[in-house]
Amino acid sequence: MTVRPGQSVRAWGAWRTVRNVRSERYASGGLAVVIGLDDGPALRLPASEPVTVRAEDGATTRAGQVFPC
């Protein structure tokens, strides 16, 4: 699944609009996805962590892997 700016993710009990997405390596070598949000701190999670995404058209998807675009 690709997360793009303009979509929304479910975080901390509310829908948050995605401002930007990037990937980072953990010191241990694993891949992390950092999702910059319109409100609050960035969401940093392992690339394999499930996330619920709402597209611009309102459709929701739950994915097992998130890829920055």
TORKOL-4160 file (C-alpha; in steps of 0.2 Angstrom, whole numbers, padded with zeros to 4 digits, m for minus):
69
<pt num="1" X="0000" Y="0000" Z="0000"/>
<pt num="2" X="0006" Y="0017" Z="m0004"/>
<pt num="3" X="0002" Y="0032" Z="0008"/>
<pt num="4" X="0002" Y="0049" Z="m0001"/>
<pt num="5" X="0000" Y="0067" Z="0005"/>
<pt num="6" X="m0018" Y="0072" Z="0005"/>
<pt num="7" X="m0024" Y="0055" Z="0011"/>
<pt num="8" X="m0029" Y="0052" Z="0029"/>
<pt num="9" X="m0023" Y="0039" Z="0042"/>
<pt num="10" X="m0031" Y="0034" Z="0058"/>
<pt num="11" X="m0019" Y="0039" Z="0073"/>
<pt num="12" X="m0023" Y="0042" Z="0091"/>
<pt num="13" X="m0041" Y="0039" Z="0089"/>
<pt num="14" X="m0044" Y="0052" Z="0075"/>
<pt num="15" X="m0041" Y="0054" Z="0056"/>
<pt num="16" X="m0026" Y="0064" Z="0052"/>
<pt num="17" X="m0021" Y="0071" Z="0035"/>
<pt num="18" X="m0005" Y="0066" Z="0028"/>
<pt num="19" X="0007" Y="0080" Z="0024"/>
<pt num="20" X="0022" Y="0070" Z="0019"/>
<pt num="21" X="0029" Y="0052" Z="0019"/>
<pt num="22" X="0047" Y="0046" Z="0020"/>
<pt num="23" X="0057" Y="0031" Z="0025"/>
<pt num="24" X="0071" Y="0028" Z="0037"/>
<pt num="25" X="0082" Y="0014" Z="0043"/>
<pt num="26" X="0082" Y="0009" Z="0061"/>
<pt num="27" X="0099" Y="0008" Z="0069"/>
<pt num="28" X="0096" Y="m0011" Z="0069"/>
<pt num="29" X="0093" Y="m0011" Z="0050"/>
<pt num="30" X="0074" Y="m0012" Z="0049"/>
<pt num="31" X="0064" Y="0000" Z="0038"/>
<pt num="32" X="0053" Y="0013" Z="0046"/>
<pt num="33" X="0040" Y="0024" Z="0038"/>
<pt num="34" X="0038" Y="0042" Z="0045"/>
<pt num="35" X="0022" Y="0050" Z="0041"/>
<pt num="36" X="0021" Y="0069" Z="0043"/>
<pt num="37" X="0003" Y="0074" Z="0049"/>
<pt num="38" X="m0006" Y="0090" Z="0048"/>
<pt num="39" X="m0009" Y="0090" Z="0067"/>
<pt num="40" X="0003" Y="0083" Z="0080"/>
<pt num="41" X="0019" Y="0074" Z="0079"/>
<pt num="42" X="0025" Y="0063" Z="0065"/>
<pt num="43" X="0019" Y="0045" Z="0065"/>
<pt num="44" X="0035" Y="0034" Z="0065"/>
<pt num="45" X="0031" Y="0015" Z="0063"/>
<pt num="46" X="0039" Y="m0001" Z="0056"/>
<pt num="47" X="0035" Y="m0003" Z="0038"/>
<pt num="48" X="0026" Y="m0019" Z="0042"/>
<pt num="49" X="0014" Y="m0011" Z="0054"/>
<pt num="50" X="m0004" Y="m0011" Z="0049"/>
<pt num="51" X="m0011" Y="0006" Z="0046"/>
<pt num="52" X="m0029" Y="0012" Z="0041"/>
<pt num="53" X="m0029" Y="0024" Z="0026"/>
<pt num="54" X="m0043" Y="0034" Z="0020"/>
<pt num="55" X="m0041" Y="0040" Z="0002"/>
<pt num="56" X="m0046" Y="0057" Z="m0005"/>
<pt num="57" X="m0062" Y="0048" Z="m0011"/>
<pt num="58" X="m0067" Y="0042" Z="0006"/>
<pt num="59" X="m0063" Y="0024" Z="0004"/>
<pt num="60" X="m0054" Y="0016" Z="0018"/>
<pt num="61" X="m0040" Y="0002" Z="0017"/>
<pt num="62" X="m0031" Y="m0007" Z="0030"/>
<pt num="63" X="m0013" Y="m0013" Z="0024"/>
<pt num="64" X="0000" Y="m0023" Z="0032"/>
<pt num="65" X="0015" Y="m0014" Z="0023"/>
<pt num="66" X="0016" Y="0005" Z="0020"/>
<pt num="67" X="0027" Y="0012" Z="0006"/>
<pt num="68" X="0031" Y="0030" Z="0004"/>
<pt num="69" X="0027" Y="0037" Z="m0013"/>
